[in-house]
Amino acid sequence: MNDTSTETQPSRVECRAAKDPAVRLFILAGMLIGFGVWCFADMNKYPRPREPLELKYINEWSSYLFNHGGAYGFTPLGVIPLVWGIVLLKRRLIADEEGIGYAGGRKVAWGKVERLDAARLENKGILDLYHDGGRRLRLDSWKLQNFKDLVKIVEQHLPAEGRQDSTGHQGADSA
């Protein structure tokens, strides 16, 4: 975190969700739903085995169980990452003069932020804000767009005394 007094300081920053995490979830959802549809299409090719469920007939039984169970198991499991990805894309983080928080959720006032951990900001793009007795709000550059402006507004509203560097030292020199 650097001294950015020469640059203009934003008064309100809105960070939409980055697309990469959601795309990964959509790929997983597509694979699971695709496997479910494939199992459903192939279900008639694998009738129930006439042999008892024993180890020597495991191939026949596993083909039957995979195709019949997969048709009803993979498809609903694929809906979970699909919905999760849609929810991630709709999230927006808003930081303004009052505080920081996700739209529609609880906003953390700047005065309630107890500690700022910037130890992984330079390497990983992760900034942790601790508030209300140790609760953490993680700001991740991989999950949020407009991250540089967000860091600027956080620096603007939080004093250097509450920051912590990678060695765990606090103070203005560690930021």
C-alpha positions, 0 to 999 in steps of 0.5 A: 500500500503506497502513498497515493496523495498525488493521484485523485482519490475516489469518493465511491468505488463500485466493484463488480464481480470478476468473470474468472471465478464464475466461468470456472463454476459454469464449466463445472456445471456444464460438465455435470449437466452434460454427464447427467444428460449423457447418462439419461440418454444411455440409460436404456443401453444398460438394463438391470443385471439379472445376476446378484450384486456380487463382486464377480458381476461388479462391471455389469452392476457398476455400468447399470448404477452409474448410468441410472444413478448418474442421470438423476445425480449429476444433473441436480449437482450441476445446477448448484455451481450454475446457481452459485456462478450466477450469484457470484456475477450479480454481487457488487462491492461498494465502498464509499464515505460511509463504509464498505460492503456488498450491495444488499448486504450489511455495510461495515462502517470505516470506524468499525474496522479494527485492523487491515492486513495487507500482508498478501496485497502485493503478491496475491492481491488480497486485502483483509479488513477485520471488524466487529471483534475479529470478523473478516471481510476479504477483498480479493483482486481475482474476484473483484474488478476495479480493485486498484481504486478500491485499495485507494479508497481503503487507504483513504479511510483507514489510518496507517496505524491499523495496518499490518505487513507480512511480518505482522508489524503494525504502524505507518512504516509497514504499509 
